Amino acid sequence: MTTDQKELRNALGQFATGVTVVTTSAEDQEPVGVTASSFNSVSLDPPLVLWSLSKTAKSMPAFETSGGFNVHILAAHQTDISNRFASSQGDKFDGVDFSTCDMGFPLLDEYAALFRCKTHYQYEGGDHIIFVGEVVEYQTNPLPVLIFHGGKYADARPKLKKEDEDDVVDLLSGKFTENYLLYLISRAHFQTSLPVRKSYIGQGLSDQEFFCLSLLSMNGGLSPSMISDRLAHTGHAPDNEIFERLARKDLISQEGGDTGDISLTETGQGVFIELLAQSKALEEQLKKHFSEDEIETAVRFMKKIVDITGSDIPELW
Ligand SMILES: Cc1cc2nc3c(=O)[nH]c(=O)nc-3n(C[C@H](O)[C@H](O)[C@H](O)COP(=O)(O)O)c2cc1C
């Protein structure tokens, strides 16, 4: 590549795009796929899209002859998939979750959007061939998309509209908008904890009992007063009645007398770990909707709120 070509490529890189993996199959039915950021929309009526492939790409013969292709718009968490399909080496599909569509082309399990296309035109485009496809079917998943800009992967973050930031709370009318931060924090808490809460309530455990199991799983043995102190901020601090109930269910055991340390029994540990696994699985699902950057920011933000509003609360860790 000449210096002029590098400069042109850098200038073109200022155009931020999404990232796609385009798949098809070779004459011997082997799955074929390539990472492409040259994808774009062309027409709604008829529904046409385009992308271009280097004439030197190994996958060129397959795309020229297969009669169609599947375009997968990658989600923000799929940089590994992008890198894998951008390499000419090895079996690109090894370890990748995919099925095969009725045309015999690979369909990746994960994507932010999918366009199944029939090849409509193929145009000469210098050192590339431009493929125009007619969309025969499409699907979307509500996931944040992967961005490619300046030769690097990036995350898309929608800008807040200015009016969204103003007048969140109106004390005259007693109304607030959906951007009221404290409302959002507490609604997010209720919504994210509801599935696990339903599970433990379904198992006959109260909030107090669940928080007690959770604290003991984190800390090991603690005296009754330490447990109550550490859970005071939840508004659900357990009392002796709760400890007795948990002991009757064989979920906790107490050393010595009434003030002796309380620990989880094996059964109690098992019950808590199952609920924790459910919570962890929910977190994994939720995280797919955010970029790494957003998650890191959210963790820092939440920790800071916890610190500011709970400086008097004993540390769990
Ligand atoms: C983010 C990204 C976008 C890319 N976009 C294109 C593209 O639009 N067209 C193309 O020919 N190659 C593109 N490439 C390079 C191909 O993915 C790469 O050359 C790949 O090895 C081709 O596979 P093949 O040789 O097995 O056909 C891109 C690579 C990356 C990382």
The ligand as an ORCA input file, in Angstrom:
! r2SCAN-3c Opt
* xyz 0 1
  C     -13.975     -4.316     10.844
  C     -13.562     -4.938      9.527
  C     -14.255     -4.643      8.370
  C     -13.916     -5.221      7.153
  N     -14.650     -4.920      6.043
  C     -14.335     -5.500      4.847
  C     -15.119     -5.238      3.691
  O     -16.105     -4.523      3.746
  N     -14.766     -5.842      2.524
  C     -13.669     -6.694      2.439
  O     -13.375     -7.189      1.359
  N     -12.912     -6.960      3.534
  C     -13.232     -6.402      4.753
  N     -12.498     -6.674      5.851
  C     -11.382     -7.609      5.738
  C     -11.860     -9.078      5.613
  O     -12.705     -9.406      6.685
  C     -10.638     -9.993      5.604
  O      -9.833     -9.672      4.493
  C     -10.971    -11.473      5.572
  O      -9.796    -12.148      5.830
  C     -11.470    -11.979      4.279
  O     -11.716    -13.363      4.469
  P     -11.459    -14.427      3.324
  O     -10.077    -14.181      2.778
  O     -11.612    -15.752      4.020
  O     -12.501    -14.223      2.291
  C     -12.827     -6.117      7.074
  C     -12.130     -6.421      8.256
  C     -12.490     -5.835      9.468
  C     -11.739     -6.195     10.720
*
